[in-house]
Structure formats: C-alpha cells, structure tokens
Amino acid sequence: GAAAFTPLLEPLDAMLGNVGAVGMPSASDLTAAVALDGLKDSLNAVRVLALDMMAASDDAAQQKKYNDQIDTALAALQGARQKVQSLPAVSTELATTLDQRISAWLEIYANYRQIALENGEDHAIVLVDGDGAKAREAAASTIDDIVKAENDELAATSESNGNLYESSRLLLIGLTIGLVLIAAGAATWIVMGISSGLAKVRRVLDAVSLGDLEQRVAVTTNDEIKDLIVTVNGMTDSLKTSAQLADTIANGDLTIEPKPLSDKDMLGLALKRMVERLREVISDALASAQNVSAGSQELSANAEQLSQGATEQASSTEEASAS
C-alpha cells in the first residue's frame, strides 16, 4: 500500500516546496498551498486509519474505534476536497479531475474497509495494492498537472513581480532625478535673484560713494533683499535731503531749520550747527557794519564843521586886509 500511495503525495510535497521558492508568491498561491497541504494530511489520515483497522483484525472493539475515526477523517477529507475545488489559483478542470479520481479511490477504499471489518485482511490488501493503487496513481497524475499549473502560475507571478519591481525602480529613479533637477533649478533661481538684487544695491552704493545721490533701486521682490533695497533707498533719500539743505545754505538762505533724524545724525547735526554759526557771524557782521556807518557819519559831521570854520576864517582875513 505504501508503494502505491507514495506517488499520490510526492507531487503535493513538490508543489509545497515550490511555494515562495520562485519570486514572491501571491495570496492565492499561499491559499492553494495550504489547501493542498490539508488535502495531503487528510489522505494520509484516512489511509493510516485503514491500515490500523486491518492490523486490529483480531480485536473487534479496536476495529470499531478505528472505523469511527475513519468516518471523522473522511468528513475532514471531504472538506479538504471542497477547498481545493474552490481554489481560484487552480484550474477548475484539473480540480474536477482530481476530485473524480479521489472519489474512485475512495470507492475502492470503502471496499477494503468493509473487508477489513469482516476480517478479510488479505483481500483488503489486494484491493489496496491493486485497484486502489491504480486510483491513487490516477489521482497523483492529476495532482502532477495541478503542480505544473501552480509552478507555471508561480513563474508568471514571479516574472510579473520582477517587471513591476523593475518599473517601480525606474520610476523611483526618474522621480529622484526629477526632484534633484527641480531643486537645483529652484536653488539657481533663488541665487540669481539674490545676486541680481545685491548687484543693484552695490551699484547704488558705488554711486553714493562718488556723490551721485540720484540713483535708486526699483523694488520687484518681497523678501529680505527688498528690505535691504528699501534701507538703501532711504539712506540715499536722507543724504539727498541733507545735500539740498547744504545747497540752500550755500545760496545764502539761513531761514531754514535743519532737522536731524536722530541724536546720532552727524550730518544733520553738523548742518544745524553750521546754520546757527552762520547766523551768529552774519549778526556780528551787521553790527560791525552799523558801527562803521555811525563812525563815518560822525567823521562827515566833523569835516563839515572844519570846512565851515575855514570859511569863516577866510572871511575874517579878507576883512582885515581891506581895512
């Protein structure tokens, strides 16, 4: 019986060994492996119980016990057969053929089970090794077809998973390169924007250092460079205002009132002190001019008196000469 029954189990063992050995098995492949493993265990259990029952041919009570256990094992085998028939990963045609051949083997099994109960051990062994072996071999052939189909599906799944992995890897590499290029482009754009803004500020500062206060920088951004440009433009405007005050003072207008921007505005404070000093100088000059004018008038009056005295003296001299 063992020599005939072993070929029924070898394909199942081979299929179970192939699960996970080629690529990455799918969930349906794993389900098929579990179901076929259960079918193998059920077949082994039924066969072993039959052999145990035949070995206990001289003990009716023990045979009855084994017979009851066979009923339970056959019910489990029936459940395992139904699971195999419902597997999506197994060909329906192959599953049906396997089930039919197992049914044929079970018919023979029922015969030698009955013979064993009747203590016809030799006849039962002939059935087990004869027609039963043929039925098991037919079932084993069907299971070979199932194993081949499973292996083909595993190979196809492995190839599909390999293709999926390769496409995913290429996609990931492409995305990484794209992100690097985008980041490099963004960094270049930011650096160019900063460099352009700083170059404009440098040109204005160079012009201010040469005394050109008409230069300004147009604000086109809304970032730290904008803050720097606004500060530079404010500095230029402040210097321009101070230069206009100095020009007004140079034209002689001392009525203006320079207003320093803060107590640290050196240029504004200097202009304020200059206007105040110039006002003092002009005031002193006006006072001196008034003093000079008053002296001139006094000298003119003295000269007029001298002239009048000389005229009177000349008249007296003429009168004396006439006498």
C-alpha positions as CSV (number, residue, x, y, z in Angstrom):
1,G,0.0,0.0,0.0
2,A,2.8,2.4,0.8
3,A,4.5,1.9,-2.6
4,A,1.2,2.8,-4.3
5,F,0.2,5.6,-2.0
6,T,3.6,7.5,-2.0
7,P,3.2,8.7,-5.7
8,L,-0.1,10.4,-4.6
9,L,1.8,12.5,-2.1
10,E,5.0,13.4,-3.9
11,P,3.5,16.0,-6.2
12,L,1.9,17.7,-3.3
13,D,5.2,17.8,-1.5
14,A,6.9,19.2,-4.6
15,M,4.3,21.9,-5.0
16,L,4.5,22.9,-1.3
17,G,8.3,23.1,-1.7
18,N,7.9,25.5,-4.7
19,V,5.7,28.0,-2.8
20,G,7.9,31.0,-2.2
21,A,10.9,29.5,-4.0
22,V,10.3,31.4,-7.2
23,G,9.8,35.2,-6.8
24,M,7.1,36.5,-4.5
25,P,4.1,34.1,-4.3
26,S,0.7,35.8,-4.3
27,A,-2.0,35.4,-1.6
28,S,-3.9,32.9,-3.9
29,D,-0.7,30.8,-4.2
30,L,-0.4,30.6,-0.5
31,T,-4.0,29.7,-0.1
32,A,-3.7,26.9,-2.7
33,A,-0.6,25.6,-0.9
34,V,-2.4,25.5,2.5
35,A,-5.5,23.8,0.9
36,L,-3.4,21.1,-0.9
37,D,-1.3,20.6,2.3
38,G,-4.6,19.9,4.1
39,L,-5.7,17.5,1.4
40,K,-2.4,15.6,1.8
41,D,-2.9,15.4,5.5
42,S,-6.5,14.1,5.1
43,L,-5.4,11.4,2.6
44,N,-2.7,10.3,4.9
45,A,-5.0,10.2,7.9
46,V,-7.6,8.1,6.0
47,R,-5.0,5.6,4.7
48,V,-3.3,5.2,8.1
49,L,-6.6,4.6,9.9
50,A,-7.5,1.9,7.4
51,L,-4.1,0.2,7.9
52,D,-4.6,0.4,11.7
53,M,-8.0,-1.1,11.3
54,M,-6.7,-4.0,9.3
55,A,-3.9,-4.6,11.8
56,A,-6.5,-4.9,14.6
57,S,-8.4,-7.6,12.7
58,D,-8.4,-9.8,15.8
59,D,-9.8,-7.0,18.1
60,A,-13.4,-6.1,17.2
61,A,-13.6,-3.3,19.7
62,Q,-10.5,-1.7,18.4
63,Q,-11.6,-2.1,14.8
64,K,-14.9,-0.3,15.7
65,K,-12.9,2.5,17.3
66,Y,-10.8,2.9,14.1
67,N,-13.9,2.7,12.0
68,D,-15.5,5.6,13.8
69,Q,-12.3,7.6,13.4
70,I,-12.3,6.8,9.7
71,D,-15.8,8.4,9.5
72,T,-14.4,11.6,11.1
73,A,-11.3,11.5,8.8
74,L,-13.5,11.0,5.7
75,A,-15.5,14.1,6.7
76,A,-12.3,16.1,7.0
77,L,-11.2,14.8,3.6
78,Q,-14.4,15.9,2.1
79,G,-13.9,19.4,3.4
80,A,-10.3,19.5,2.1
81,R,-11.6,18.3,-1.4
82,Q,-14.2,21.2,-1.4
83,K,-11.5,23.7,-0.5
84,V,-9.3,22.5,-3.4
85,Q,-12.2,22.7,-5.8
86,S,-12.9,26.3,-4.8
87,L,-9.3,27.5,-5.3
88,P,-9.1,30.4,-7.8
89,A,-5.4,29.7,-8.4
90,V,-6.0,26.1,-9.5
91,S,-7.6,25.1,-12.9
92,T,-11.2,24.1,-12.4
93,E,-10.8,21.3,-14.9
94,L,-7.8,19.9,-13.1
95,A,-9.5,20.2,-9.7
96,T,-12.6,18.3,-11.0
97,T,-10.4,15.6,-12.5
98,L,-8.5,15.2,-9.2
99,D,-11.8,15.1,-7.3
100,Q,-13.2,12.4,-9.6
101,R,-10.1,10.2,-9.2
102,I,-10.1,10.6,-5.4
103,S,-13.8,9.6,-5.5
104,A,-12.8,6.4,-7.4
105,W,-10.0,5.7,-4.9
106,L,-12.5,6.1,-2.0
107,E,-14.9,3.6,-3.6
108,I,-12.1,1.0,-3.6
109,Y,-11.2,2.2,-0.1
110,A,-14.7,1.6,1.1
111,N,-14.5,-2.0,-0.2
112,Y,-11.3,-2.9,1.6
113,R,-12.6,-1.1,4.7
114,Q,-15.6,-3.3,4.6
115,I,-13.5,-6.4,4.0
116,A,-11.2,-5.4,6.9
117,L,-14.3,-5.2,9.2
118,E,-15.2,-8.7,8.0
119,N,-11.6,-9.8,8.9
120,G,-10.8,-10.4,5.2
121,E,-7.3,-8.8,5.5
122,D,-5.7,-10.5,2.6
123,H,-8.5,-9.4,0.2
124,A,-8.3,-5.9,1.5
125,I,-4.6,-5.7,1.0
126,V,-5.0,-6.9,-2.6
127,L,-7.6,-4.1,-3.2
128,V,-5.3,-1.5,-1.6
129,D,-2.3,-2.6,-3.7
130,G,-4.3,-3.3,-6.8
131,D,-7.3,-1.2,-7.9
132,G,-6.7,1.2,-5.0
133,A,-3.1,1.8,-6.2
134,K,-4.3,2.5,-9.8
135,A,-6.9,5.0,-8.5
136,R,-4.2,6.7,-6.4
137,E,-1.8,6.8,-9.3
138,A,-4.5,8.4,-11.5
139,A,-5.1,11.0,-8.7
140,A,-1.3,11.5,-8.4
141,S,-1.2,12.2,-12.2
142,T,-3.9,14.8,-11.8
143,I,-2.1,16.4,-8.9
144,D,1.1,16.5,-11.1
145,D,-1.0,18.6,-13.6
146,I,-2.1,20.8,-10.7
147,V,1.6,21.2,-9.5
148,K,2.6,22.1,-13.1
149,A,-0.1,24.7,-13.3
150,E,0.8,26.1,-9.9
151,N,4.5,26.2,-10.9
152,D,3.6,28.0,-14.2
153,E,1.5,30.5,-12.3
154,L,4.3,31.0,-9.8
155,A,6.7,31.6,-12.6
156,A,4.3,34.0,-14.3
157,T,3.7,35.8,-11.0
158,S,7.5,36.0,-10.3
159,E,8.1,37.4,-13.8
160,S,5.2,39.9,-13.3
161,N,6.6,40.9,-9.8
162,G,10.1,41.3,-11.4
163,N,8.7,43.5,-14.1
164,L,6.7,45.5,-11.5
165,Y,9.9,45.9,-9.3
166,E,11.9,47.0,-12.3
167,S,9.3,49.5,-13.5
168,S,8.9,50.8,-9.9
169,R,12.7,51.1,-9.5
170,L,13.0,53.0,-12.8
171,L,10.0,55.3,-11.8
172,L,11.7,55.9,-8.4
173,I,15.0,56.8,-10.1
174,G,13.2,59.1,-12.5
175,L,11.3,60.8,-9.7
176,T,14.5,61.2,-7.8
177,I,16.4,62.7,-10.7
178,G,13.4,65.0,-11.4
179,L,13.3,66.2,-7.8
180,V,17.0,66.8,-7.9
181,L,16.7,68.8,-11.1
182,I,13.8,70.8,-9.7
183,A,15.7,71.5,-6.5
184,A,18.8,72.6,-8.4
185,G,16.7,74.8,-10.7
186,A,15.0,76.4,-7.7
187,A,18.3,77.0,-5.9
188,T,19.8,78.5,-9.0
189,W,16.8,80.8,-9.5
190,I,17.0,81.9,-5.8
191,V,20.7,82.5,-6.0
192,M,20.4,84.5,-9.2
193,G,17.6,86.6,-7.7
194,I,19.8,87.4,-4.6
195,S,22.8,88.1,-6.8
196,S,20.8,90.5,-9.0
197,G,19.4,92.4,-6.0
198,L,22.8,92.7,-4.4
199,A,24.4,93.9,-7.6
200,K,21.8,96.7,-7.9
201,V,22.4,97.7,-4.3
202,R,26.2,97.7,-4.9
203,R,25.8,100.0,-7.9
204,V,23.7,102.4,-5.9
205,L,26.3,102.4,-3.0
206,D,29.1,102.9,-5.5
207,A,27.3,105.9,-7.0
208,V,26.6,107.4,-3.5
209,S,30.3,107.0,-2.6
210,L,31.1,109.2,-5.7
211,G,28.5,111.8,-4.6
212,D,25.7,110.7,-7.0
213,L,22.5,110.8,-4.9
214,E,20.1,110.5,-7.8
215,Q,20.4,106.7,-8.0
216,R,17.6,104.4,-6.7
217,V,16.9,100.7,-6.8
218,A,13.4,99.5,-8.0
219,V,11.8,97.0,-5.6
220,T,10.5,93.9,-7.5
221,T,10.6,91.3,-4.8
222,N,9.1,90.7,-1.4
223,D,11.9,89.2,0.6
224,E,15.0,90.2,2.6
225,I,16.5,91.7,-0.5
226,K,13.5,94.1,-0.6
227,D,14.2,95.2,3.0
228,L,17.8,95.9,2.1
229,I,16.8,97.9,-1.0
230,V,14.3,99.9,1.0
231,T,17.0,100.7,3.6
232,V,19.5,101.8,0.9
233,N,16.9,103.9,-0.9
234,G,16.0,105.5,2.5
235,M,19.7,106.3,3.1
236,T,20.1,107.8,-0.4
237,D,17.0,110.0,0.2
238,S,18.3,111.2,3.5
239,L,21.6,112.1,2.1
240,K,19.9,113.9,-0.8
241,T,17.8,115.9,1.6
242,S,20.9,116.9,3.5
243,A,22.6,117.9,0.3
244,Q,19.7,120.1,-0.7
245,L,19.8,121.8,2.7
246,A,23.5,122.5,2.2
247,D,22.8,123.9,-1.2
248,T,20.1,126.2,0.1
249,I,22.5,127.4,2.8
250,A,25.2,127.9,0.2
251,N,22.8,130.2,-1.7
252,G,22.5,132.4,1.5
253,D,19.2,131.2,2.8
254,L,19.7,131.0,6.6
255,T,16.0,130.8,7.4
256,I,15.8,127.1,7.0
257,E,15.8,124.9,10.1
258,P,17.8,121.6,9.6
259,K,16.2,118.8,11.5
260,P,18.5,115.9,12.4
261,L,17.0,112.4,12.0
262,S,18.3,111.4,15.4
263,D,20.8,112.3,18.0
264,K,23.3,110.2,16.0
265,D,22.7,112.0,12.7
266,M,26.2,113.6,12.4
267,L,25.5,115.3,9.1
268,G,22.1,116.7,10.2
269,L,23.6,118.0,13.5
270,A,26.5,119.5,11.6
271,L,24.2,121.3,9.3
272,K,22.2,122.6,12.2
273,R,25.3,123.9,14.0
274,M,26.6,125.5,10.7
275,V,23.3,127.4,10.2
276,E,23.4,128.6,13.8
277,R,27.0,129.7,13.5
278,L,26.4,131.4,10.2
279,R,23.5,133.3,11.7
280,E,25.9,134.5,14.5
281,V,28.5,135.5,12.0
282,I,26.0,137.5,9.9
283,S,24.6,139.1,13.0
284,D,28.1,140.2,14.1
285,A,28.9,141.4,10.6
286,L,25.7,143.5,10.5
287,A,26.6,145.0,14.0
288,S,30.1,145.9,12.8
289,A,28.7,147.5,9.6
290,Q,26.3,149.6,11.6
291,N,29.2,150.7,13.8
292,V,31.3,151.6,10.8
293,S,28.3,153.5,9.3
294,A,27.9,155.5,12.5
295,G,31.7,156.4,12.6
296,S,31.5,157.5,9.0
297,Q,28.6,159.9,9.7
298,E,30.5,161.4,12.7
299,L,33.6,162.0,10.6
300,S,31.5,163.6,7.9
301,A,30.0,166.0,10.5
302,N,33.4,166.9,11.9
303,A,34.7,167.6,8.4
304,E,31.7,169.8,7.7
305,Q,32.4,171.8,10.9
306,L,36.1,172.2,9.9
307,S,35.1,173.4,6.4
308,Q,32.7,175.9,7.9
309,G,35.4,177.2,10.3
310,A,37.9,177.6,7.5
311,T,35.3,179.6,5.5
312,E,34.7,181.9,8.5
313,Q,38.5,182.4,9.0
314,A,39.0,183.3,5.3
315,S,36.2,185.9,5.5
316,S,37.9,187.5,8.6
317,T,41.2,187.6,6.8
318,E,39.7,189.4,3.8
319,E,38.1,192.0,6.1
320,A,41.3,192.6,7.8
321,S,43.1,193.1,4.5
322,A,40.5,195.6,3.4
323,S,41.0,197.7,6.5
